[in-house]
């Protein structure tokens, strides 16, 4: 990874680019507001609204594709606004490039593309289909996405299999009301009037007719996610900067018409206070026990989106705990082996999080790389060792007893704040595999 080459793998390195992308999203929100006709107050109001959303605070403080997804959406929407103001082949090509790169990061950009198509088709902007701009943009997007499609084909469409399994076995089915409530909570209830006004303004105001496409983009993506029923509420987060821009514009215009300049300071102060109040739900700024007490006191917790037992912490915080402790426990088992068994030992983990922890912390504990049959780790394969001596983390004992002649529980991983399925986790020492690892690997795959 380019980031690790230049910045290393410290917490600062892992958080620098996500924070930078979050900052750019804030700037782009202000630019969207300006392009829609908003004054300086409207730009600042929209920018603050984006900044205080708990989901944005969380997504932009750790390295994942989600922080860059927000960035690509914001950049694409800004360019769409420019295109709607001035038909330009150059801008269409830039949009095509941004959408293509965004798809290479995360295929949820397809939702944005679907929304844009619907928005152009259902408004007077449909005339643009008779120009070369949108078609050139679509071709460029497709060309940039070709490597991903080729990878999918060569690996038998793993993403489709993954999405099917997730919808069937992993994700909770939310009602439209639950999904809407999730939007209000994740974007911060204090911002609800801004983005709801922005949506209505884009859809119905005569002044916003040239930009009605934006409102239809949001509705299209919202409906796609609602009808899917197993979508996370956070999947829609990238669509809000344009609503904040439009909402801030109408609020600023109202204050100006009513000569209520004093409400500017009040409105921004309320947003900041609301942002501070909910910041602990997006950023780990409180000690663990303080956070637990605070969340219980005010009665707000992030919505559960998966069919999993919850522990003391919501999953996005719980997943920050226990990893090095897990690796240290595995290392104790590994280093208890005689040298000849160490040379042949394979460490196998039930999921990619556990395997990733072994790979990340493993050099500190002198461990070999881990394998796993979960998601991409399955694609990377089982390695060359036959599997006659294996340390296995988190898999059911009954499954292992069908695979090995000898199964011994060598340790238990404990972590108070981790997810329940990552604590009281058995570590098994398994010997004499019945079928060589390479032969049974095709049957071990689990995408979810």
C-alpha positions as CSV (number, residue, x, y, z in Angstrom):
1,X,0.0,0.0,0.0
2,X,1.4,3.4,-1.0
3,X,0.3,5.0,2.3
4,X,2.3,2.5,4.4
5,X,5.4,3.0,2.2
6,X,5.5,6.8,2.8
7,X,3.8,7.1,6.2
8,X,4.3,3.7,7.9
9,X,1.6,1.9,9.8
10,X,1.2,4.0,13.0
11,X,-2.2,5.3,14.1
12,X,-1.3,8.7,12.6
13,X,-0.5,7.1,9.3
14,X,-3.8,5.1,9.3
15,X,-5.8,8.1,10.2
16,X,-4.1,10.8,8.1
17,X,-5.6,10.1,4.7
18,X,-9.1,9.5,6.1
19,X,-9.0,12.8,8.0
20,X,-7.7,14.6,4.9
21,X,-10.5,13.1,2.8
22,X,-13.0,14.3,5.4
23,X,-11.6,17.8,5.3
24,X,-11.9,17.8,1.5
25,X,-15.6,16.7,1.8
26,X,-16.2,19.7,4.1
27,X,-14.6,22.0,1.6
28,X,-16.5,20.5,-1.3
29,X,-19.8,20.9,0.6
30,X,-19.0,24.6,1.0
31,X,-18.2,24.8,-2.8
32,X,-21.5,23.0,-3.6
33,X,-23.3,25.6,-1.5
34,X,-21.6,28.5,-3.3
35,X,-22.4,27.0,-6.8
36,X,-26.1,26.7,-5.8
37,X,-26.0,30.4,-4.9
38,X,-25.4,30.3,-1.2
39,X,-23.6,33.2,0.6
40,X,-20.7,32.8,3.1
41,X,-23.1,32.0,6.0
42,X,-24.8,29.3,4.0
43,X,-21.5,27.8,3.1
44,X,-20.3,27.7,6.7
45,X,-23.6,26.3,7.9
46,X,-23.5,23.4,5.4
47,X,-19.9,22.7,6.2
48,X,-20.6,22.5,9.9
49,X,-23.6,20.2,9.3
50,X,-21.3,17.7,7.5
51,X,-18.6,18.0,10.1
52,X,-20.8,17.1,13.1
53,X,-22.5,14.1,11.6
54,X,-21.4,11.1,13.9
55,X,-21.2,8.8,10.9
56,X,-18.8,11.2,9.2
57,X,-16.7,11.7,12.3
58,X,-16.3,7.9,12.6
59,X,-15.8,7.1,8.9
60,X,-13.1,9.8,8.5
61,X,-11.0,8.7,11.5
62,X,-9.9,5.2,10.3
63,X,-8.6,3.8,7.0
64,X,-11.2,2.1,4.9
65,X,-12.9,2.5,1.5
66,X,-15.8,4.3,3.1
67,X,-13.9,7.5,3.8
68,X,-12.8,7.7,0.1
69,X,-16.4,6.8,-1.0
70,X,-17.6,9.9,0.7
71,X,-14.9,11.9,-1.1
72,X,-15.7,10.5,-4.5
73,X,-19.4,11.2,-4.1
74,X,-18.8,14.7,-2.9
75,X,-16.5,15.5,-5.8
76,X,-18.8,13.9,-8.3
77,X,-21.8,15.8,-7.0
78,X,-19.8,19.1,-7.1
79,X,-19.0,18.4,-10.8
80,X,-22.6,17.5,-11.5
81,X,-23.7,20.9,-10.2
82,X,-21.1,22.5,-12.4
83,X,-22.4,20.4,-15.4
84,X,-26.0,21.5,-14.7
85,X,-24.9,25.1,-14.8
86,X,-22.7,24.9,-17.9
87,X,-22.9,22.1,-20.4
88,X,-19.3,21.2,-21.0
89,X,-17.7,18.1,-22.5
90,X,-14.6,18.7,-20.4
91,X,-16.7,18.6,-17.2
92,X,-18.5,15.4,-18.4
93,X,-15.1,13.7,-18.9
94,X,-13.9,14.8,-15.5
95,X,-17.1,13.4,-14.0
96,X,-16.6,10.1,-15.9
97,X,-13.1,9.9,-14.5
98,X,-14.2,10.6,-10.9
99,X,-17.1,8.0,-11.2
100,X,-14.7,5.4,-12.6
101,X,-12.2,5.9,-9.9
102,X,-14.9,5.9,-7.3
103,X,-16.2,2.6,-8.6
104,X,-12.7,1.1,-8.3
105,X,-12.8,2.2,-4.6
106,X,-16.4,1.0,-3.9
107,X,-19.1,-0.2,-6.2
108,X,-21.8,1.8,-4.3
109,X,-20.9,4.6,-6.7
110,X,-23.3,2.6,-9.0
111,X,-26.1,4.0,-6.9
112,X,-25.0,7.5,-7.6
113,X,-24.8,6.7,-11.3
114,X,-28.4,5.3,-11.2
115,X,-29.6,8.4,-9.4
116,X,-27.9,10.6,-12.0
117,X,-29.5,8.7,-14.8
118,X,-32.9,8.9,-13.2
119,X,-32.5,12.6,-12.4
120,X,-31.6,13.5,-16.0
121,X,-34.4,11.4,-17.4
122,X,-37.1,12.8,-15.1
123,X,-36.2,16.5,-15.5
124,X,-35.8,18.9,-18.3
125,X,-32.1,18.0,-18.3
126,X,-33.1,14.9,-20.3
127,X,-32.0,16.9,-23.4
128,X,-28.4,16.3,-22.4
129,X,-28.9,12.7,-23.6
130,X,-28.8,14.1,-27.1
131,X,-25.3,15.5,-26.5
132,X,-22.1,13.5,-26.5
133,X,-21.1,14.6,-22.9
134,X,-22.9,12.0,-20.8
135,X,-22.1,9.2,-23.2
136,X,-18.4,10.0,-23.2
137,X,-18.5,10.1,-19.4
138,X,-20.2,6.7,-19.3
139,X,-17.7,5.2,-21.6
140,X,-14.8,6.6,-19.6
141,X,-16.3,5.4,-16.4
142,X,-16.7,1.9,-17.9
143,X,-13.2,1.8,-19.2
144,X,-11.8,2.7,-15.7
145,X,-14.0,0.0,-14.2
146,X,-12.9,-2.7,-16.7
147,X,-10.0,-4.0,-14.5
148,X,-12.4,-4.6,-11.6
149,X,-14.9,-6.5,-13.9
150,X,-12.1,-8.6,-15.3
151,X,-11.0,-9.5,-11.7
152,X,-14.6,-10.4,-10.8
153,X,-14.8,-12.7,-13.8
154,X,-11.5,-14.4,-13.1
155,X,-12.6,-15.0,-9.5
156,X,-16.1,-16.2,-10.4
157,X,-17.9,-13.0,-9.3
158,X,-17.1,-13.1,-5.6
159,X,-18.8,-9.7,-4.9
160,X,-22.1,-11.0,-6.1
161,X,-21.8,-14.1,-3.9
162,X,-20.7,-12.0,-1.0
163,X,-23.7,-9.6,-1.3
164,X,-26.1,-12.6,-1.5
165,X,-24.7,-14.2,1.6
166,X,-24.6,-10.9,3.5
167,X,-28.3,-10.2,2.7
168,X,-29.3,-13.7,3.6
169,X,-27.3,-14.4,6.8
170,X,-25.7,-11.3,8.2
171,X,-27.7,-8.1,7.9
172,X,-30.9,-7.2,9.7
173,X,-34.0,-6.3,7.7
174,X,-35.0,-2.8,8.6
175,X,-38.3,-1.2,7.9
176,X,-38.4,2.1,5.9
177,X,-39.2,3.9,9.2
178,X,-36.2,2.3,10.9
179,X,-34.0,3.2,7.9
180,X,-35.2,6.8,8.1
181,X,-34.6,7.0,11.8
182,X,-31.1,5.7,11.2
183,X,-30.5,8.6,8.8
184,X,-31.6,11.1,11.4
185,X,-29.4,9.6,14.1
186,X,-26.3,9.0,12.1
187,X,-26.4,12.4,10.5
188,X,-27.1,14.1,13.9
189,X,-30.7,15.0,14.8
190,X,-29.7,18.7,14.9
191,X,-29.0,18.6,11.2
192,X,-32.3,17.0,10.2
193,X,-34.1,20.3,9.5
194,X,-31.3,21.3,7.2
195,X,-31.1,18.3,5.0
196,X,-34.9,17.7,5.0
197,X,-35.4,21.4,3.9
198,X,-32.7,20.9,1.4
199,X,-34.4,17.8,-0.1
200,X,-37.8,19.5,-0.3
201,X,-36.2,22.7,-1.8
202,X,-34.4,20.7,-4.5
203,X,-37.5,18.7,-5.4
204,X,-40.2,21.5,-5.4
205,X,-38.7,25.0,-5.4
206,X,-38.9,26.8,-8.7
207,X,-35.5,28.4,-7.9
208,X,-34.0,24.9,-7.8
209,X,-35.4,23.6,-11.0
210,X,-32.0,23.6,-12.7
211,X,-30.7,21.4,-9.9
212,X,-33.7,19.1,-9.4
213,X,-31.5,16.3,-10.5
214,X,-29.8,16.4,-7.1
215,X,-33.0,15.7,-5.2
216,X,-33.9,12.8,-7.5
217,X,-30.4,11.4,-7.0
218,X,-31.1,11.3,-3.3
219,X,-34.6,9.8,-3.6
220,X,-33.3,7.2,-6.1
221,X,-30.5,6.0,-3.8
222,X,-32.8,6.1,-0.8
223,X,-35.4,3.9,-2.5
224,X,-32.7,1.5,-3.7
225,X,-31.5,1.0,-0.2
226,X,-34.9,0.8,1.4
227,X,-36.2,-1.8,-1.0
228,X,-33.1,-3.8,-0.5
229,X,-34.2,-4.1,3.2
230,X,-30.7,-5.3,4.3
231,X,-28.8,-2.1,3.6
232,X,-27.0,-0.3,6.4
233,X,-28.3,3.1,7.2
234,X,-24.8,4.5,6.9
235,X,-24.7,3.5,3.2
236,X,-26.6,6.7,2.4
237,X,-24.2,9.0,4.3
238,X,-22.3,10.1,1.1
239,X,-25.5,11.6,-0.4
240,X,-26.0,14.3,2.3
241,X,-23.5,17.1,1.4
242,X,-25.7,18.2,-1.5
243,X,-28.8,18.3,0.8
244,X,-26.9,20.3,3.4
245,X,-25.8,22.7,0.7
246,X,-29.4,23.2,-0.5
247,X,-30.8,23.4,3.0
248,X,-28.3,25.9,4.2
249,X,-29.1,28.0,1.1
250,X,-32.8,28.2,1.9
251,X,-32.2,28.9,5.6
252,X,-29.7,31.7,4.8
253,X,-32.2,33.2,2.3
254,X,-34.9,33.1,5.0
255,X,-32.8,34.8,7.6
256,X,-31.9,37.5,5.1
257,X,-35.4,38.2,4.0
258,X,-36.7,38.3,7.5
259,X,-33.8,40.5,8.7
260,X,-33.0,37.9,11.4
261,X,-29.2,38.1,11.3
262,X,-29.0,37.3,15.0
263,X,-30.3,33.7,14.2
264,X,-27.1,33.0,12.3
265,X,-25.1,32.8,15.4
266,X,-27.9,30.9,17.2
267,X,-28.2,28.3,14.5
268,X,-24.5,27.7,14.2
269,X,-24.2,27.5,18.0
270,X,-26.9,24.9,18.2
271,X,-25.2,22.8,15.6
272,X,-21.9,23.0,17.4
273,X,-23.5,22.1,20.7
274,X,-25.3,19.2,19.1
275,X,-22.1,18.1,17.4
276,X,-20.2,18.1,20.7
277,X,-23.0,16.2,22.4
278,X,-23.0,13.4,19.9
279,X,-19.3,13.4,19.0
280,X,-18.5,10.5,21.4
281,X,-20.7,8.3,19.2
282,X,-18.5,8.9,16.3
283,X,-15.1,9.5,17.8
284,X,-13.5,7.7,20.7
285,X,-13.0,10.8,22.8
286,X,-14.2,9.4,26.1
287,X,-12.8,6.6,28.2
288,X,-14.6,3.4,27.7
289,X,-16.5,3.2,30.9
290,X,-17.3,7.0,30.7
291,X,-18.7,6.4,27.1
292,X,-20.8,3.5,28.3
293,X,-22.3,5.5,31.2
294,X,-22.8,8.6,28.9
295,X,-24.6,6.5,26.2
296,X,-26.8,4.9,28.8
297,X,-27.6,8.3,30.4
298,X,-28.8,10.0,27.2
299,X,-30.4,6.8,25.8
300,X,-28.8,7.0,22.3
301,X,-26.9,4.2,20.7
302,X,-26.0,3.5,17.0
303,X,-28.6,1.2,15.4
304,X,-27.6,-2.4,15.2
305,X,-27.4,-3.5,11.6
306,X,-26.2,-7.1,11.8
307,X,-27.6,-10.3,13.3
308,X,-25.0,-10.4,16.0
309,X,-25.1,-10.3,19.8
310,X,-23.9,-6.9,21.1
311,X,-21.5,-6.4,24.0
312,X,-20.9,-3.4,26.2
313,X,-19.9,-1.3,23.2
314,X,-21.4,-0.8,19.7
315,X,-19.6,-2.7,17.1
316,X,-17.7,0.2,15.6
317,X,-16.0,0.7,19.0
318,X,-15.9,-3.0,20.0
319,X,-13.9,-3.8,16.9
320,X,-11.1,-1.6,18.2
321,X,-10.4,-3.9,21.1
322,X,-8.7,-7.2,21.6
323,X,-6.6,-7.7,18.5
324,X,-3.1,-7.6,19.9
325,X,-4.2,-9.5,23.0
326,X,-5.5,-12.2,20.6
327,X,-2.2,-12.3,18.7
328,X,-0.2,-12.5,22.0
329,X,-2.4,-15.5,23.0
330,X,-1.8,-17.2,19.7
331,X,1.9,-16.5,20.0
332,X,2.1,-18.2,23.4
333,X,0.6,-21.3,21.8
334,X,2.9,-21.1,18.8
335,X,6.1,-20.6,20.8
336,X,5.2,-23.6,23.1
337,X,5.7,-25.9,20.1
338,X,9.0,-27.7,19.4
339,X,11.1,-26.2,16.6
340,X,10.2,-28.9,14.0
341,X,6.5,-28.3,14.6
342,X,6.9,-24.5,14.4
343,X,8.5,-24.9,10.9
344,X,5.4,-26.7,9.7
345,X,2.7,-24.8,11.7
346,X,-0.1,-23.0,10.0
347,X,-2.1,-20.4,11.8
348,X,-5.7,-20.3,10.5
349,X,-8.4,-17.8,11.7
350,X,-12.1,-17.9,11.3
351,X,-12.4,-14.4,9.8
352,X,-10.4,-11.8,8.1
353,X,-10.3,-9.5,11.1
354,X,-8.5,-12.2,13.2
355,X,-6.2,-13.1,10.3
356,X,-5.4,-9.5,9.6
357,X,-4.5,-9.0,13.3
358,X,-2.0,-11.9,13.1
359,X,-0.5,-10.5,9.9
360,X,-0.3,-6.9,11.4
361,X,1.1,-7.7,14.8
362,X,2.7,-11.0,13.9
363,X,6.2,-9.7,13.2
364,X,6.3,-8.3,16.8
365,X,5.6,-11.8,18.1
366,X,7.7,-13.7,15.5
367,X,4.6,-15.4,13.9
368,X,4.1,-16.7,10.4
369,X,1.4,-15.1,8.2
370,X,-2.1,-16.3,8.9
371,X,-4.6,-18.0,6.5
372,X,-8.4,-17.8,6.5
373,X,-11.2,-19.1,4.4
374,X,-13.1,-15.8,4.9
375,X,-13.5,-13.3,2.0
376,X,-10.3,-12.3,0.2
377,X,-8.2,-14.5,2.5
378,X,-9.8,-17.5,0.8
379,X,-8.8,-16.1,-2.6
380,X,-5.2,-15.7,-1.4
381,X,-5.2,-19.4,-0.7
382,X,-3.9,-21.8,2.0
383,X,-0.2,-21.6,1.3
384,X,2.0,-24.6,0.6
385,X,2.1,-26.3,4.0
386,X,-0.1,-29.4,4.3
387,X,-1.7,-28.6,7.6
388,X,-0.5,-31.5,9.8
389,X,0.1,-29.0,12.6
390,X,-2.3,-26.0,12.8
391,X,-3.2,-23.4,15.4
392,X,-6.9,-22.5,14.7
393,X,-8.7,-19.5,16.1
394,X,-12.4,-19.2,16.5
395,X,-13.7,-22.2,14.5
396,X,-16.2,-24.6,16.1
397,X,-14.6,-27.7,17.7
398,X,-17.0,-30.1,16.1
399,X,-15.9,-28.9,12.7
400,X,-12.3,-29.4,13.6
401,X,-12.8,-32.9,14.9
402,X,-14.1,-33.8,11.5
403,X,-10.9,-32.4,9.9
404,X,-8.1,-33.6,12.3
405,X,-7.1,-36.7,14.2
406,X,-6.2,-34.6,17.3
407,X,-7.9,-31.4,18.5
408,X,-6.8,-29.8,21.7
409,X,-7.9,-26.4,23.2
410,X,-4.6,-24.7,24.0
411,X,-5.8,-21.3,25.1
412,X,-8.8,-18.9,25.4
413,X,-8.8,-15.4,24.1
414,X,-10.5,-12.9,26.4
415,X,-11.2,-9.2,25.8
416,X,-13.8,-7.4,27.9
417,X,-14.8,-4.8,25.3
418,X,-14.5,-6.7,22.1
419,X,-17.6,-8.1,20.3
420,X,-19.0,-11.2,22.0
421,X,-17.9,-13.4,19.2
422,X,-14.3,-12.2,19.6
423,X,-14.0,-12.9,23.3
424,X,-14.0,-16.2,25.2
425,X,-12.6,-17.4,21.9
426,X,-11.0,-20.8,21.8
427,X,-7.5,-21.4,20.3
428,X,-7.1,-25.0,19.1
429,X,-4.0,-26.9,18.5
430,X,-4.8,-29.4,15.8
431,X,-2.6,-32.3,14.4
432,X,-2.8,-34.8,11.6
433,X,-5.2,-33.3,9.1
434,X,-7.4,-36.0,7.4
435,X,-7.4,-34.3,4.0
436,X,-4.5,-32.1,2.9
437,X,-5.3,-28.4,3.3
438,X,-4.9,-27.6,-0.4
439,X,-7.4,-30.3,-1.4
440,X,-10.1,-29.2,1.1
441,X,-9.7,-25.4,0.4
442,X,-12.3,-25.2,-2.3
443,X,-14.9,-26.4,0.2
444,X,-13.8,-24.0,3.0
445,X,-14.8,-20.7,1.4
446,X,-17.2,-18.4,3.2
447,X,-17.9,-15.0,1.8
448,X,-19.9,-12.8,4.2
